[in-house]
Amino acid sequence: MSLRTRAPRLLATLALAAATGGCARGPKSANHAAIVPAFGKASAQPNPRAWFRPERESEVVAVEAGVAGDRVAALVDLPQESCAVFIARGTDTIDDLDLLAYGEDGAVLGMDEGADKTPAVLICPPHPGRVYVSARVAAGHGLVALGVERMPPADAERAASTYHARQRASEGEARLANWPGLAERIAEHRKRLGGKWTDVRRVAVPLDARIPTRLSATVQDQHCLHALVLASEELSHIELSAVDMNGHLLGRAVSLGRDRSLVVCSPLSTPVNFELRPQGGRGVAVLVLSQSEAGGGDFDDALRIDRYPSGNLDEVRQKNAARLDGLGYPKAKVLKTGTLQPGRLDSAVFALPKGCARLDILAASPVRDVSARLWSADDALIAESDARSAPVLFACSGGGSARLDTESLARPGEYSVELRVEPEPAPLLQASPLAASRLLGHMLERGLIRSGTQAGKVTLHHLSPEHLETEHLLVPFGRCMDFTLALGVGSSGAEVRLVDEQSGEELSRSRGTNVTSARICAVDARAGGTIHARAELRVDAGQGEGLSTTHMTTPGQ
């Protein structure tokens, strides 16, 4: 045996001899390797095993100590196809617990304020992807734990029964219960709409003309979600809009007297925000969300907003042509038909006519959002659109060659580019192509215009951070005015501030990266009726040209 092989055995033998010899010479020594007891701040939360006794398998998401008035809260991820029962449980010294669940936008998802210490709230689709749940100690003191159990919708009723999940009427629910003729008004709207609808949520929403209120929901795959807003007497002319998660407007509601109604449809599950804002007053409205039967069902298409294309390319083109023909547009010139691939630009080179033209980029299913940029022959940006299901670009120029770059942001599929000439465009639009495309595109998206010719008078501004450009505005009683500002090359950070010329009071203010709009309405007779206002315009950075225009509407339109 070699020395290298014998060395480890020799060392082991010597170590054993030393240990044995040590034991023979004296008493047994202390074990210096013993674990020292932990001391100091612990990183984990208290273990509630001794007192947290849920009726089923519930996962603990938060534990805190509290007295009457204190809260224990947690933000919980909840898959949008699942149900969940949220519970709160306390130690024996806790006498009463309340439980409240909210979406991140503040929407009330459920609450249990019963006089007991075992509150439970059931939440089922559609619901936001994250739920903020809060337990409040109503009486007593001690430790409180928040728990949640996830289950499929088919098991939700059984789970809710086991947990004794119940909801006592909150202030909003009490308003719903006492709302005059609520059931009859909902039934009337559904009869007018057509199709079959199932209740998803009814919520009383406090509204204020000074700031929009947003509530989130989910459109289930191959379904439609109907949003109906019923206003109280304190509110004047509510605006209801559907907005995607990027903040892009999907569409506005149709006015039905004092009520507002729209339908959002999607071939796949997708989140959507509903934005509500009255044009005057403060008060409460009821938002009723209803889901269609699978496939969308048969209802009035005038209210329908498609989040994504659901048909083949021919069907999408025919539907778009029928709508634009009704607005007086000429027959389209097809510039390109091809296939989009995610992550790859597809380019088309063509000649633009002198003046302004509308470019519709139409994609077939399964394409989702599309981005597009239009460049001039000297590589200057003419128009752009980010993450839209059916982008519309307005190209205003002196004519000449241009290149369109289009990209699918998710899933491949067929697409087509169509050009329609805008008759009699304003001369200033051709002189500032980028600002013109942003101005018209923003107004179209916000529902202020349906074609470029409806933009009205356009004003040119030279903008910088150090100088205020101003315009004087007159809004007659009973009318609303939207003031839109769009930036061209060289500046960013558009700001519009509308001020009452007599009192100096700020009436409205809005900001945007390249384009923004602000609205004022003369609907308060007590304030003198007609509004004399001043628009103050500036940019955050750079210097350049900007285009503005005003658009007058009757409240509710």
C-alpha positions as CSV (number, residue, x, y, z in Angstrom):
1,M,0.0,0.0,0.0
2,S,1.4,3.4,-1.0
3,L,2.1,6.3,1.5
4,R,-0.7,8.4,-0.2
5,T,-3.2,5.5,0.4
6,R,-2.1,4.9,4.0
7,A,-2.1,8.6,5.1
8,P,-5.8,9.1,5.7
9,R,-6.1,5.8,7.6
10,L,-3.2,6.8,9.8
11,L,-4.6,10.2,10.6
12,A,-8.0,8.7,11.5
13,T,-6.3,6.2,13.8
14,L,-4.3,8.9,15.6
15,A,-7.5,11.0,16.0
16,L,-9.4,8.1,17.6
17,A,-6.5,7.4,19.9
18,A,-6.3,11.0,21.0
19,A,-10.1,11.1,21.7
20,T,-9.9,7.8,23.7
21,G,-6.9,8.9,25.6
22,G,-8.6,12.2,26.6
23,C,-11.6,10.3,28.0
24,A,-9.3,8.0,30.1
25,R,-7.3,10.9,31.6
26,G,-10.2,13.0,33.0
27,P,-14.0,13.8,33.2
28,K,-16.0,14.1,30.0
29,S,-15.6,17.5,28.3
30,A,-18.5,19.8,27.2
31,N,-19.6,19.5,23.6
32,H,-18.5,22.8,22.1
33,A,-20.5,22.1,18.9
34,A,-23.9,22.3,20.7
35,I,-26.5,24.6,19.0
36,V,-26.8,27.9,20.7
37,P,-30.5,28.9,21.4
38,A,-31.7,31.6,19.0
39,F,-32.0,35.1,20.4
40,G,-33.0,38.4,18.7
41,K,-35.5,39.5,16.1
42,A,-37.0,36.6,14.2
43,S,-37.5,36.8,10.5
44,A,-40.7,34.7,10.3
45,Q,-44.2,35.7,11.3
46,P,-45.9,34.2,14.4
47,N,-47.0,30.6,14.0
48,P,-50.9,30.6,14.2
49,R,-51.2,26.8,14.3
50,A,-52.5,26.7,17.8
51,W,-55.5,29.0,17.1
52,F,-55.9,29.4,13.3
53,R,-58.5,26.6,12.7
54,P,-60.0,27.1,9.2
55,E,-63.0,24.9,8.1
56,R,-60.9,23.8,5.1
57,E,-57.4,24.0,3.8
58,S,-56.7,27.7,3.9
59,E,-53.2,29.3,3.4
60,V,-52.1,31.9,5.8
61,V,-51.0,35.1,4.0
62,A,-50.6,37.5,7.0
63,V,-50.5,37.5,10.8
64,E,-50.4,40.6,13.0
65,A,-51.4,41.6,16.5
66,G,-54.0,44.4,17.1
67,V,-56.6,46.1,19.2
68,A,-60.0,47.5,18.2
69,G,-59.6,49.6,15.1
70,D,-56.4,48.0,13.9
71,R,-56.1,46.3,10.5
72,V,-54.2,43.3,9.1
73,A,-53.8,43.4,5.3
74,A,-52.2,41.5,2.4
75,L,-52.0,41.8,-1.4
76,V,-52.8,38.4,-2.9
77,D,-52.3,37.1,-6.4
78,L,-55.4,35.3,-7.7
79,P,-55.5,33.6,-11.1
80,Q,-58.3,35.1,-13.1
81,E,-59.9,31.8,-13.8
82,S,-60.1,30.8,-10.1
83,C,-62.4,31.5,-7.2
84,A,-61.1,32.1,-3.7
85,V,-62.5,32.3,-0.2
86,F,-60.7,34.9,2.0
87,I,-61.1,34.5,5.8
88,A,-59.9,36.2,9.0
89,R,-59.5,34.3,12.3
90,G,-58.2,35.6,15.7
91,T,-57.2,34.4,19.1
92,D,-59.7,33.9,21.9
93,T,-59.4,37.5,23.0
94,I,-60.6,38.8,19.7
95,D,-64.4,39.4,19.9
96,D,-65.3,40.7,16.5
97,L,-63.6,40.8,13.1
98,D,-64.6,42.5,9.8
99,L,-63.2,41.5,6.4
100,L,-63.0,43.7,3.3
101,A,-61.6,42.9,-0.2
102,Y,-60.7,45.4,-2.9
103,G,-59.1,45.6,-6.4
104,E,-56.0,47.6,-6.8
105,D,-58.1,50.4,-8.4
106,G,-60.2,50.6,-5.2
107,A,-63.2,48.6,-6.5
108,V,-65.0,46.8,-3.7
109,L,-64.9,43.1,-4.4
110,G,-66.6,42.0,-1.2
111,M,-67.0,42.5,2.5
112,D,-68.2,40.8,5.7
113,E,-69.0,43.1,8.5
114,G,-71.1,40.7,10.6
115,A,-71.0,40.7,14.4
116,D,-68.8,37.7,14.7
117,K,-65.1,36.7,14.6
118,T,-65.1,34.3,11.6
119,P,-65.7,36.6,8.6
120,A,-65.4,35.1,5.1
121,V,-65.6,36.6,1.6
122,L,-66.1,34.6,-1.7
123,I,-64.6,36.1,-4.9
124,C,-65.2,34.5,-8.3
125,P,-64.4,35.6,-11.9
126,P,-64.4,38.1,-13.3
127,H,-62.0,39.7,-10.9
128,P,-58.7,41.5,-11.0
129,G,-55.4,39.5,-10.9
130,R,-54.5,40.9,-7.5
131,V,-56.8,41.3,-4.5
132,Y,-56.1,43.6,-1.5
133,V,-57.7,42.0,1.5
134,S,-57.9,43.7,4.9
135,A,-59.2,42.4,8.3
136,R,-60.3,45.0,10.9
137,V,-60.5,44.3,14.6
138,A,-63.9,45.6,15.5
139,A,-63.8,44.5,19.2
140,G,-61.2,42.9,21.5
141,H,-57.4,42.4,21.1
142,G,-55.0,39.7,20.1
143,L,-53.5,38.0,17.1
144,V,-55.3,38.0,13.7
145,A,-54.5,35.8,10.7
146,L,-55.6,36.3,7.1
147,G,-56.2,33.1,5.1
148,V,-57.2,32.3,1.5
149,E,-58.2,29.1,-0.3
150,R,-58.2,28.9,-4.0
151,M,-60.7,26.7,-5.8
152,P,-62.3,26.2,-9.2
153,P,-65.7,28.0,-9.8
154,A,-67.5,24.6,-9.7
155,D,-66.4,24.2,-6.0
156,A,-67.1,27.8,-5.0
157,E,-70.6,27.3,-3.7
158,R,-69.6,24.3,-1.5
159,A,-66.6,26.2,-0.1
160,A,-68.6,29.3,0.6
161,S,-71.1,27.2,2.5
162,T,-68.4,25.4,4.5
163,Y,-66.8,28.7,5.5
164,H,-70.2,30.3,6.1
165,A,-69.2,33.1,3.7
166,R,-71.7,35.9,3.9
167,Q,-71.8,39.6,3.2
168,R,-73.7,42.1,5.2
169,A,-74.9,45.1,3.3
170,S,-72.4,47.9,3.1
171,E,-73.3,51.5,2.5
172,G,-72.9,50.9,-1.3
173,E,-75.0,47.7,-1.1
174,A,-77.7,49.6,0.9
175,R,-77.8,52.2,-1.8
176,L,-78.3,49.4,-4.4
177,A,-81.1,47.9,-2.3
178,N,-82.9,51.2,-2.0
179,W,-82.3,52.4,-5.6
180,P,-85.7,53.3,-7.1
181,G,-86.6,51.0,-10.0
182,L,-83.1,49.5,-10.3
183,A,-84.2,46.0,-11.4
184,E,-86.8,47.4,-13.9
185,R,-84.2,49.8,-15.5
186,I,-81.7,47.0,-15.9
187,A,-84.3,44.7,-17.4
188,E,-85.3,47.5,-19.8
189,H,-81.8,48.0,-21.0
190,R,-81.1,44.3,-21.5
191,K,-84.3,43.9,-23.5
192,R,-83.3,46.8,-25.7
193,L,-79.8,45.4,-26.1
194,G,-80.9,41.8,-26.9
195,G,-79.1,38.6,-26.2
196,K,-78.8,36.7,-22.9
197,W,-76.8,38.2,-20.0
198,T,-75.7,37.0,-16.5
199,D,-75.0,39.4,-13.6
200,V,-71.3,39.7,-12.8
201,R,-71.3,42.7,-10.4
202,R,-73.4,45.6,-9.3
203,V,-71.7,48.3,-7.4
204,A,-72.6,51.8,-6.2
205,V,-69.8,54.1,-7.3
206,P,-69.1,57.6,-5.9
207,L,-68.3,60.0,-8.8
208,D,-66.9,63.5,-8.9
209,A,-66.6,65.8,-12.0
210,R,-63.1,66.8,-10.9
211,I,-61.5,63.3,-11.3
212,P,-62.3,60.1,-13.1
213,T,-63.2,56.9,-11.3
214,R,-61.8,53.6,-12.6
215,L,-62.9,50.0,-12.0
216,S,-61.3,46.9,-13.4
217,A,-62.9,43.8,-14.7
218,T,-62.1,40.8,-17.0
219,V,-63.7,39.9,-20.3
220,Q,-63.7,36.1,-20.4
221,D,-62.5,34.4,-23.6
222,Q,-65.2,34.1,-26.3
223,H,-67.5,36.3,-24.2
224,C,-68.7,39.9,-24.0
225,L,-68.9,42.1,-21.0
226,H,-71.8,44.7,-20.8
227,A,-71.2,47.8,-18.7
228,L,-74.3,49.8,-17.8
229,V,-74.2,53.0,-15.7
230,L,-77.3,54.4,-14.1
231,A,-76.9,57.9,-12.7
232,S,-78.4,59.6,-9.7
233,E,-80.1,63.0,-9.8
234,E,-77.0,64.7,-8.4
235,L,-74.9,63.9,-11.5
236,S,-74.8,65.5,-14.9
237,H,-74.0,63.6,-18.1
238,I,-71.7,60.8,-17.1
239,E,-68.9,59.7,-19.5
240,L,-68.2,55.9,-19.6
241,S,-65.1,54.6,-21.4
242,A,-63.4,51.3,-21.8
243,V,-59.6,51.5,-21.5
244,D,-57.0,48.8,-21.9
245,M,-54.1,48.1,-19.5
246,N,-51.8,50.4,-21.5
247,G,-54.2,53.3,-20.9
248,H,-55.4,53.3,-24.6
249,L,-59.0,54.1,-25.1
250,L,-61.0,51.2,-26.6
251,G,-64.3,53.0,-26.9
252,R,-66.9,55.2,-25.4
253,A,-70.4,54.4,-24.2
254,V,-73.6,55.2,-26.1
255,S,-75.9,57.7,-24.4
256,L,-79.3,56.3,-23.5
257,G,-80.9,59.3,-21.8
258,R,-79.1,59.8,-18.5
259,D,-77.7,56.2,-18.7
260,R,-74.6,55.0,-20.4
261,S,-74.0,51.5,-22.0
262,L,-71.2,49.7,-23.8
263,V,-70.2,46.1,-24.6
264,V,-66.6,44.9,-24.8
265,C,-65.9,41.5,-26.5
266,S,-62.8,39.5,-26.8
267,P,-61.8,36.1,-28.3
268,L,-59.5,35.5,-25.2
269,S,-59.5,36.5,-21.6
270,T,-58.4,40.1,-21.2
271,P,-58.5,42.7,-18.4
272,V,-60.2,46.0,-19.1
273,N,-60.7,49.2,-17.1
274,F,-64.0,51.2,-17.0
275,E,-63.5,54.9,-16.5
276,L,-66.5,56.9,-15.3
277,R,-66.6,60.7,-14.9
278,P,-69.6,63.1,-14.7
279,Q,-69.4,66.4,-16.6
280,G,-70.9,68.1,-13.6
281,G,-71.8,67.5,-9.9
282,R,-70.9,64.9,-7.3
283,G,-73.0,61.9,-6.4
284,V,-73.4,58.2,-6.8
285,A,-74.0,56.0,-9.9
286,V,-74.7,52.3,-10.2
287,L,-72.3,50.3,-12.5
288,V,-73.9,47.0,-13.6
289,L,-71.6,44.5,-15.3
290,S,-73.1,41.5,-17.1
291,Q,-71.6,38.7,-19.1
292,S,-72.9,37.3,-22.3
293,E,-73.3,33.7,-23.2
294,A,-70.3,31.9,-24.9
295,G,-69.7,33.2,-28.4
296,G,-71.0,36.7,-27.6
297,G,-74.6,36.0,-28.5
298,D,-77.0,38.0,-30.6
299,F,-77.3,41.6,-29.5
300,D,-77.1,45.2,-30.8
301,D,-73.7,45.6,-32.6
302,A,-73.9,49.4,-32.2
303,L,-72.7,49.1,-28.6
304,R,-70.0,46.5,-29.4
305,I,-66.3,47.2,-28.9
306,D,-64.0,44.4,-30.0
307,R,-60.8,44.2,-28.0
308,Y,-59.1,42.0,-30.6
309,P,-60.0,40.9,-34.1
310,S,-62.0,37.7,-34.2
311,G,-62.5,37.0,-37.9
312,N,-60.5,36.4,-41.0
313,L,-59.0,39.2,-43.0
314,D,-61.8,39.5,-45.5
315,E,-64.4,39.7,-42.7
316,V,-62.4,42.4,-40.9
317,R,-62.0,44.5,-44.1
318,Q,-65.6,44.2,-45.0
319,K,-66.7,45.4,-41.6
320,N,-64.3,48.3,-41.7
321,A,-65.4,49.3,-45.2
322,A,-69.1,49.3,-44.3
323,R,-68.4,51.6,-41.3
324,L,-66.2,54.1,-43.3
325,D,-68.5,54.1,-46.3
326,G,-71.2,55.4,-43.9
327,L,-68.9,58.3,-42.9
328,G,-68.5,59.4,-46.5
329,Y,-65.0,58.1,-47.2
330,P,-64.1,57.1,-50.8
331,K,-63.3,53.5,-51.7
332,A,-60.0,52.3,-50.2
333,K,-56.8,51.7,-52.1
334,V,-55.1,48.6,-50.8
335,L,-51.4,49.3,-50.3
336,K,-50.2,46.0,-48.8
337,T,-51.5,42.5,-47.9
338,G,-49.2,40.2,-46.1
339,T,-48.3,38.3,-43.0
340,L,-47.0,39.7,-39.7
341,Q,-44.6,37.8,-37.5
342,P,-43.9,38.9,-33.8
343,G,-40.5,40.5,-33.5
344,R,-40.1,41.3,-37.2
345,L,-41.0,44.4,-39.1
346,D,-42.9,44.1,-42.3
347,S,-42.4,47.1,-44.6
348,A,-44.3,48.6,-47.5
349,V,-43.2,51.4,-49.7
350,F,-45.9,53.5,-51.5
351,A,-46.7,57.1,-52.7
352,L,-48.7,59.4,-50.4
353,P,-51.2,61.8,-52.0
354,K,-50.8,65.5,-51.3
355,G,-52.9,66.6,-48.4
356,C,-54.1,64.2,-45.7
357,A,-54.9,60.5,-46.0
358,R,-56.2,57.9,-43.5
359,L,-54.3,54.6,-43.2
360,D,-56.2,51.7,-41.7
361,I,-54.0,48.7,-40.6
362,L,-56.3,45.7,-40.3
363,A,-55.2,42.4,-38.9
364,A,-57.0,39.0,-38.8
365,S,-57.2,36.6,-35.9
366,P,-55.0,35.5,-34.1
367,V,-53.0,38.7,-34.3
368,R,-53.3,40.8,-31.2
369,D,-51.8,44.3,-30.8
370,V,-49.9,45.9,-33.7
371,S,-47.4,48.8,-33.8
372,A,-46.7,50.9,-36.9
373,R,-44.5,53.8,-38.0
374,L,-44.7,55.8,-41.2
375,W,-41.6,57.4,-42.5
376,S,-41.0,60.0,-45.3
377,A,-38.5,59.6,-48.1
378,D,-36.0,61.7,-46.0
379,D,-36.4,59.4,-43.0
380,A,-38.6,61.8,-41.0
381,L,-41.4,60.3,-38.8
382,I,-44.8,61.2,-40.2
383,A,-47.1,59.1,-38.0
384,E,-46.9,56.3,-35.4
385,S,-49.1,54.0,-33.4
386,D,-48.2,51.7,-30.5
387,A,-50.0,48.5,-29.3
388,R,-53.4,48.9,-31.0
389,S,-55.5,46.0,-32.3
390,A,-56.4,48.1,-35.5
391,P,-54.1,51.1,-35.7
392,V,-55.3,54.2,-37.7
393,L,-52.6,56.6,-39.0
394,F,-53.2,60.0,-40.5
395,A,-50.6,61.0,-43.0
396,C,-50.6,64.7,-43.8
397,S,-47.9,65.9,-46.2
398,G,-47.0,67.5,-49.5
399,G,-47.1,64.0,-51.1
400,G,-44.3,61.7,-52.2
401,S,-42.8,58.4,-51.3
402,A,-43.2,56.9,-47.8
403,R,-42.4,53.6,-46.0
404,L,-44.7,51.9,-43.5
405,D,-43.1,49.6,-40.9
406,T,-45.6,47.3,-39.2
407,E,-45.1,44.7,-36.4
408,S,-47.3,42.2,-34.6
409,L,-46.6,42.3,-30.8
410,A,-48.2,38.9,-30.2
411,R,-49.0,36.0,-32.5
412,P,-48.6,35.9,-36.3
413,G,-51.3,36.4,-38.9
414,E,-52.5,38.2,-42.0
415,Y,-52.9,41.9,-42.3
416,S,-53.8,44.6,-44.8
417,V,-53.1,48.3,-45.2
418,E,-55.8,50.5,-46.8
419,L,-55.5,54.2,-47.8
420,R,-58.4,56.6,-48.0
421,V,-58.0,60.3,-48.9
422,E,-59.3,62.9,-46.5
423,P,-61.2,65.7,-48.4
424,E,-60.3,69.4,-47.8
425,P,-57.7,69.1,-45.0
426,A,-56.6,72.2,-43.1
427,P,-53.4,73.7,-44.6
428,L,-51.7,73.7,-41.3
429,L,-51.9,70.0,-41.0
430,Q,-49.8,69.5,-44.1
431,A,-47.1,71.9,-42.8
432,S,-46.6,69.9,-39.6
433,P,-47.1,66.2,-40.4
434,L,-46.1,64.6,-37.1
435,A,-48.2,67.0,-35.0
436,A,-51.1,66.6,-37.4
437,S,-51.1,62.8,-37.2
438,R,-51.0,63.0,-33.4
439,L,-53.8,65.5,-33.2
440,L,-56.1,63.6,-35.5
441,G,-55.3,60.2,-34.1
442,H,-55.9,61.4,-30.5
443,M,-59.2,63.0,-31.4
444,L,-60.3,59.8,-33.2
445,E,-59.4,57.6,-30.3
446,R,-61.2,59.8,-27.8
447,G,-64.3,59.7,-29.9
448,L,-64.2,63.5,-30.6
449,I,-64.2,62.9,-34.4
450,R,-64.9,60.1,-36.7
451,S,-63.0,61.4,-39.7
452,G,-60.2,63.9,-40.3
453,T,-62.4,66.5,-41.8
454,Q,-64.3,66.9,-38.5
455,A,-61.2,68.3,-36.7
456,G,-62.3,72.0,-37.3
457,K,-60.1,75.0,-37.0
458,V,-56.4,74.2,-36.3
459,T,-54.1,76.7,-34.6
460,L,-50.2,76.7,-34.8
461,H,-48.2,77.3,-31.6
462,H,-44.5,77.7,-31.0
463,L,-43.9,76.0,-27.7
464,S,-41.1,75.9,-25.1
465,P,-40.8,75.3,-21.3
466,E,-40.1,79.0,-20.6
467,H,-43.1,80.5,-22.4
468,L,-46.9,80.1,-22.1
469,E,-48.9,80.1,-25.3
470,T,-52.5,81.1,-24.7
471,E,-55.9,80.9,-26.5
472,H,-59.2,82.5,-25.4
473,L,-62.2,80.2,-25.3
474,L,-65.9,80.6,-25.0
475,V,-68.1,77.7,-23.9
476,P,-71.9,78.5,-24.2
477,F,-74.2,77.3,-21.5
478,G,-75.3,73.7,-22.0
479,R,-72.2,72.8,-24.1
480,C,-68.8,71.1,-23.5
481,M,-65.5,71.9,-25.2
482,D,-62.5,69.6,-25.7
483,F,-59.2,71.4,-26.2
484,T,-56.5,69.2,-27.8
485,L,-52.8,69.9,-28.2
486,A,-50.4,67.8,-30.2
487,L,-46.6,68.3,-30.5
488,G,-44.4,68.0,-33.5
489,V,-40.7,67.5,-33.8
490,G,-38.3,68.9,-31.1
491,S,-40.4,69.0,-27.9
492,S,-42.0,66.6,-25.4
493,G,-44.3,66.8,-22.4
494,A,-47.5,68.6,-23.6
495,E,-49.5,70.5,-20.9
496,V,-52.9,72.1,-21.3
497,R,-54.4,74.2,-18.4
498,L,-57.8,75.7,-18.8
499,V,-58.5,78.7,-16.5
500,D,-61.6,80.8,-15.8
501,E,-60.7,84.3,-17.1
502,Q,-62.8,86.1,-14.5
503,S,-61.9,84.2,-11.3
504,G,-58.5,82.7,-12.3
505,E,-59.8,79.4,-11.1
506,E,-58.3,76.3,-12.7
507,L,-61.1,74.5,-14.6
508,S,-59.2,71.6,-16.0
509,R,-55.6,70.5,-16.5
510,S,-54.1,67.6,-18.5
511,R,-50.6,66.3,-19.5
512,G,-49.3,63.9,-22.1
513,T,-46.0,62.9,-23.7
514,N,-46.8,64.1,-27.2
515,V,-50.6,64.9,-27.1
516,T,-53.2,65.6,-24.5
517,S,-56.7,67.1,-24.2
518,A,-58.7,68.8,-21.5
519,R,-62.5,69.2,-21.3
520,I,-64.7,71.9,-19.7
521,C,-68.5,71.9,-19.6
522,A,-70.9,74.8,-18.9
523,V,-73.6,72.9,-17.2
524,D,-74.0,74.8,-13.9
525,A,-76.6,77.6,-14.3
526,R,-75.7,78.8,-10.8
527,A,-72.2,79.6,-11.9
528,G,-73.4,82.0,-14.6
529,G,-73.9,79.7,-17.5
530,T,-71.4,80.6,-20.2
531,I,-67.7,80.0,-19.5
532,H,-65.0,82.5,-20.6
533,A,-61.8,80.6,-20.3
534,R,-58.1,80.8,-21.2
535,A,-56.0,77.9,-22.4
536,E,-52.4,78.0,-21.2
537,L,-50.0,75.8,-23.2
538,R,-46.4,74.7,-22.6
539,V,-44.0,71.8,-22.9
540,D,-41.7,70.2,-20.4
541,A,-38.6,69.9,-22.7
542,G,-37.3,71.1,-26.0
543,Q,-38.8,73.6,-28.4
544,G,-41.0,73.0,-31.4
545,E,-44.3,73.5,-33.1
546,G,-47.6,72.3,-31.8
547,L,-51.1,72.2,-33.2
548,S,-54.3,72.7,-31.2
549,T,-58.0,72.5,-32.0
550,T,-61.3,72.8,-30.1
551,H,-64.3,70.5,-30.4
552,M,-67.7,71.5,-29.1
553,T,-70.3,68.9,-28.0
554,T,-73.5,68.7,-26.2
555,P,-73.2,67.0,-22.8
556,G,-73.8,63.3,-23.1
557,Q,-72.7,63.1,-26.7
